Amino acid sequence: MSNILLKHRTAALLGAALIAGTAALPFTINAASAVAAPAEVSGTFAPGGSFAPIVDADKPAVVTVTTTMKATDTSDQQSSPMDEQFRQFFEQQGIPMPRQAPQHDSGQHAMALGSGFIISPDGVIVTNNHVIDNAIDIKVTLDDGTELPAKLVGTDPKSDIAVLKIQAPKPLATVAWGDSDKLKLGDQILAIGNPFGIGTTVTAGIVSARGRDLHSGPYDDFIQIDAPINHGNSGGPLVDRDGHVVGINTAIYSPNGGSVGVGFAIPSAEARTIVAKLQKNGSIDHGYLGVQIQAVTKDVADAVGLTDAQGALVAAVSDDTPAAHAGIKTGDIVTAVGGEAVKTPKDLSRLVADMSPGAKQTLTVWRDGKSAELNVTIGGNDDGQKQAAADEGDGKVQTGPSIGVGLADLTPDTRQELNLPRGVTGAVVASVNPDKTAAAAGIQTGDVIVSVNDKPVRGASDAKTAVAEAAKSGRKSVLLLVERGGNKTFVAVPFSAA
């Protein structure tokens, strides 16, 4: 069985003989790093040189975070939203998540262990949200062994960042924020934390990759590193050659319960902004638009007359949302927000999430072969709403009578067989030629073509006519909106495809 160390929020589950999330917790999440007063480091290290000056400067600012929760809550805590997102991501890669064995230590308290770092001399600490989530008591142990109670200042589950505050009798050592945007593949880094509760530990490695998206939210932009990080490292700082925090160690992939050199950290460029907001307000109310979006491929761009394959294609607009009120339509391609370019769905998700509810903004969309501007009032992101999320589908659903499919009208029997709501209209795919474009693209019998080049179709005849008109207009592709299993997806079908 493959073991993926999920949420390292229980970086080290003590209590019930679980330390740092026993073997049943193969996926680890590690702590955030925040800093206020820069720590002085005597120079940087050269390849083959010693890391001692950096460790001497930063280690005093790294802490252990211990949380107490009711044992009856432990099973719930190990399936947090962050864990579920990681589980879905890895299962999409063909790597199933192991089940966590239930715990039956009723009436007792369970302990969870993670890491954190001090960003200001008066005791402000940064860690991961999953380290302190659902805690009834939080304690922080300093590098010198001093244990102090901690107060939760603020938390943001979407970015998996939390801020704590302790009262110390004297100014504390701190670590300074660095600039993660300057990191390059191959740059040396250090991870500092308390793996398995054995004490502060330092490991070294390099930046393996940038911009990793684990599909856990709008802020996914993880730094991948090969420095060993394990259960208990969650919330600890990832530091660069200057000893500055460039990331918050948050998760690892592991087939054996320990580090195999694939770890993930939240970039400091993202974390620093969120930490500042949490210090000021205690929470973050993210912006909400109310659309489902997907990537604009070359074929999609060709189909709608866009020069560049950039933007966020609107696959669906939820009723009674800011997007619906602003007049955003299915088939629009959002190319800019407030003058800032949107090149990918992730750009739109991030821009919207960073806005405050009630903010008024202008969206530039590509519609009917030309740009248009829409005024939108950003909504709030409460529990009943989902932020604009990139639908990273495979983009293979394609159709059209000229590309190897047979179309039919929707009959009452077909509608019932496909379990389609009464309001759904379109042309149903009755057959697919295995040697033609549609089959190669992934079109299946039973798919329903809802629109062709943003024009709604009510039956087979409408769909055939619309595709023929698209071909006659000289477009290289035709854009189809296909419904399958209750989900709608845009697919661009190139006419030149075999």
N, C-alpha and C positions, 0 to 999 in steps of 0.2 A: 504494500500500500504506500502510495506517495504521501509524504508528509509536508504540508505547507504550513509554515509558521504564520498563523493569522495574527490578528490584532495583538500587538504586544502590549495591550493595555494591561493584561495580567502578565507583565514582563516576567514576573516571577511569582507564581501563586504559592504562597507559603501555606499557612493553615493546613488542613487535610494532607499534609506531607507533600504538597505540590510546591516545588520551587521553580520559579521563573517559568511557569507554564509547562508542566511535565511533558513527557514524550507525546502526550495527546495533543499538545498545542504546538504543532510544527511550524506555525507562522509567527514571526516575531515583529513587533513594532517598537521602535525605539524613540527616545525622547527628543524634544525640540531644544534648539539652542538659541537663547536670546541674550543680548548683551547691552550694557549701558556704557560703563566706563571702560575704554579699551585697556586690555592688559598689556603690559610692556614685555616684549619678547626681544632678547638680545640677538638680533639678526635672524636670518632664515637659514634653513638647512640645505645643504647641497646633496645631490645624489650620493648615497653611501655615507653621509654625515649623520650626526646624532640628532635625535628628536628631543633630547633632554631639555634644552632651553624652552621649547614650546610646552612640554609637559609640566615643567616647574612653574611656568606662568599660568597655565590654564587649569591644571588639576584642582587647585584649591577652590575654584569656582564651580566645580561639578558636584552635584549632590545626589543623594539617593532619596527617592520619593516612595514612601510606604503608605498604602491606603488600607482602611478597614471597611469591610462590608459584611452584611449578614450572609452566612453560608448559604441560606436558601436562595439568595440572589445570584450566587456564583454562576449557575448554569445560564441564566439570562445574560449576564455580563459577557459571557464568552460567545455570544452571537449578536454583537452590536452591529449597527448599520455599517460601520467601517469594515468589520469582519466579513459581513455578507458581501460587500462590494469586492473585497479581495478574493473571496471564495468564488464568486461568479467569474471574475477575471481569469483565474487560473483554470477553472473548469472549462472556460471557453478555449483555453490552450490545450485541452485534453488532459489536464492534471487535476483529478478529483481531490476535494478537501476531505480529510479524515474527520470522523465524528468525534466530538469530545465526550468522553465517558461521563455519565451523570454523577454528581457528588451528593452524598447523603449525610453530610455532617450537620444534621439539623440541630438548631439551638446554639451552635457555635459561631464564632466569627472567623471569616476567611481573610487572609492578608494578600495584597497584591503589591508587587515590587517593580519599580521603574527608575528612571534617571531624570535628571533635569540640570539646568545651569543657571547661575545667578547673573542678571544683567544690570543690576544697580546696587550700590553699596548698602542701600537701606533694605535689601532683602527681597527684591522682585525676582521671581524664578519662572523660567519657561520650561514646559514639558509637553508631552502629548496629551490630548484629550482622553484617549483610551486608557491612559495610565491612571487617571483619577475619576473616570466615569462611574457614576452611581456610588461613589465613596461616602461613607457616613463619618469618616475621620481621616485626616491627612496629616502625616508627619514627614518632616524633612531631616535627613541626617547629613551634616556638613562633612567636609573632608577630614576634619580633625576629630570626628566622632560625636560632636555635639548634636543632640536631637532636639528639634524644636517643632511646636505645632504650626501648621500652615493653614492659611485662609485662602479659599478659592476666590480669586479676583474676577476671573472671567474665562469663558470657554467657547470654542467654536468647533462643533463636531464636523462641519463640512471640510474644514482644513485640518482637522485633528490636532489643534493647538490649544493649550490651556496656559493660564498665567496664575501663579501662586504668590503669596506674600507671607514672609516670616518676620518676626521681631527679634533682632539680634542685639546683644549688649554693645556691640562695636561694629564699625563699618566692615563690610564683607568684601572678599576678593570677587572680582567680576571678570567676565570675558566679553570681548567686544564683537560686534557684528562685522562680518566681512561681506564682500560682494560676490554672490554666487554667479552673477551674470558673467564674471570674468573667468570662471572655471573652464578649462579645456580638457578634452579627453587625454588621459595620461598624467594629469596633474596629481601630485602627491597630496594625500589627506590623512588625517588622524581621526579615529572615532574613540570617544571617551565615555565611559559609563560603568554601570555595576552589573555585569552579566551574572545571572544565576545567584545573585546576592552574595558573591564571594568577596566583594570589595571593588573599589575603583580600578578599572583596567583600561589600558591604552592599546589600541591596535592600529596598524598602519596599512595603507594601500594606495590605490589610485582611483581616479574618476573613470569608470568603465563606460558610462553612457550618460546622455542628457535627455531631458524631455520625455521620460518614461511616463506613459499614461496607463494607470492601473484601473481606470474606469470607476474610481471611488468618489468622484465629484468634479465640480467645475475648476478646482484648483490643482488637478493632477498635472504635475510637471516635475516628477521626481528625478533626483540625481541617483544614478546607479553606481555603486561602489563595490570594490572587492575586499575592503578592510573587514576582517571578521567582526560581526556583531551578533549577539545572541540574546536570549530571553533576559530581560532586565536592562538591556541597553536602551530600550524605548525612552525617548525624551532627552537622550544625551546629545551633546554637541558633536558635529562634524566640523573639524577645523582645518584651515589651510596652512601653508608654509609660514605664514605670518602669525599663526596662533589665533586667527579670527574665525568666528563661527560662520560657516558658509552653508550649513544645513542642520536639520534636526533628524537624527536617526529614527526611522519610523517602522520599517518592515524588512523582513528577509524572506527569501524562498529557501526552504530546506527539505530535503527528502529524508533526513535522519534526525531531526530535532535540534541540530546545531548548525553553525555557519558553514556554508559551502562556497562562500565568496560572492553571493548575489544579494546585496543589500540595497535599500532604498532610503533616501533622505529628502525631507522637504527643503527646498532651496531657501536660503536666507532672504533673498529678494522678496519672496512671497511672505515668509514668516514674520519678518521685521514689521511690515505694514500691518499685518493682522494683530500682532502683539501690541502695537501702539493703540489700535482701536479697542482692544480688550482692556488695556490699562485705563483707557478713558471712559468707556461705556459699560464694560463688563460682559457685553455680548455684541454680536453683529447680526443685524437684520439685513440679509442679502437681498439684492434686487431680484425681481421676478417678471418674466415676460409672458410666458404661457404658450410656447411653441415647441414642436419637435423639429429638430433640424438634422441635416445630413450633409456630407461633403459634396462639393461640386467637382465632378470628374471632368476630364477632357470631353467625353461624350455629352455630358450634361451641358457644358458650355457651348459646344457646337450646336446642340439642339435648340438652345434659347438665344443664340447669337452673341454670346459673351466672348470677348477676345481672349481673356485669361480664365483658366479654371480655378477661380478663387471665390470665396464667399461662403455663406451658409444657406443651404437650400431648405426652405420651410416645407416640411412634409405634412404637418398638421398644425392647426391653430385651435387651442382649447376655447370652449365657449366662455363668455363672460370673463375674459382675462384682459390685461393691458394690451396684448397683441391684437385681440379681436376688436377692442374699442378703438384702436389706432387704425384699423382697416388693413392690417397685414393679412395676406391671403396665402392659401396653400399654393405653392409654385413660385412665390416670391423668392428672390435670392438676396439676402442681406449682405451688402458690400461695405457698409460703413456705419458706425455709431458715433454721432456727434463729431463727424469729420475724421474719426480714427478708423483706419482701414480694417476690415474683417476679411482675413485671408482663409481662415479655416473655421469650422464649427466651434472648436475650442476657443478661438478668439472671441466669438460672440458670447459664449457661456461665461467666460472670464469677465468681459466688459460689463455684462448685465449683472453678474453676481457682485461686482465691486460697487455698483450704484446703490444709492440710498432710496428706499421706498418713497414715492412722491416726487422724485426727481423727474424733470421734464427733459426729454432728449429727442433728437432728430435721427431717424433711421433712414439710410439710403438703401433703396431696394431696386433690383433689376426686374422689371415687369413689362411684358408685351414688347420686348425688344428695345427698351429704353429705361433710363434711370428715373426714379421718382423719390421724393422725400416725404416721409410720414412723421407726424408728431406723436410721440408716445409718452404717457406718464407711467413710470416704472412702479410696479406693485411690490408688495412685501412678500417674503418667502416664509409662510408659516407651515405648520404641520400638514395642512391640507393641500399644499401646492408643491409643484416640482419646478425647479429652475429650468431654464432653457438647457436642454441636454443634447449633446451630440449623439445622433443615431449613427453609429459607425457600422452600418450594415454592409454586406458584401457588395451591394450595388449591382447585383447580377440579375435582378428580376426584370425581364424584358419581354416585349410582345409586339404583335402587329401582323396583319395578314400578309404583308410582303416579306416577312422574315421567318415564316414557317410555323404559323399557328392557325388553328381553326377556331372561329369565334361564333358564339351563339348568344341569343337574348336570354336574360334572366327570367325564368318562369317561376311560378309559385313553388313547384316541386324542387327546382334547383336552389331557390333561395332557402328553402327549408333544409335541404341536404347540406348546404354550405353554412347553415346557421347565420344567415345574413339578416341584419335589421331591415325593417321595411324601407327606411330612408335611403339605403344604399342602392345606387343605380349604376349601370355600366354594362360591359360586355364580358361574358364569362369565357375563359379559355377552354374550349371543348377538346382540342387535340394539339399536340406539339410534334413537329417534324424533328426527329433526332439529329438530322444532318444540317439543320439550319441554325440561324442566329439565335432564335428564341431558346432553343434547347441548350446551346452552348452557354447562353447567358443565365440559365437557371429558371426559366419560366416553367410553370407546372400546370397540369390540368387542374381546373378549379380556381385558378387565379382570376380575379375580377379586375378588368381595366376600367378605372373610374374616370380618367381624363387623358387626353392626348394633347401635348403641348399646351397645358393649362386650360384646355377647353373641355368642359364636362361632356361625357358621352352617356347616352341613355340606352344604347343597345349596340348590337354588332354592326349595323349599318353605319351608325355615327362613328364608331371606332375606325372602320375601314376607310371611310371618307376622310377622316382627320389625318390618318397616316399617309394616305395618298397625297393629300394637300401638302403635308410636310415634305414629302419627297419631291414634289413638283416645285416647291419654293426654292430648292437648291440647298437646303440644310443637309449637313452631313449626318445628323442624327435626329431621332424623334424622341421626345420626352414623354414617358408614360407614368401615370400614377396608378399603382397596382395595390389592390387590397388582398391580403392573405391572412387568414386566422385572426381577423380583427385588427391587424396592423396595416398601415398604409406606407408605401415606400416609393420614392421616385426612382425611375430607372431610365437611363438614356440608351437608346438602341441605335448604333451606327448603321446607316444604310449600306455602307461599303463592306460591312462584316460578312464573312462567309457563312 
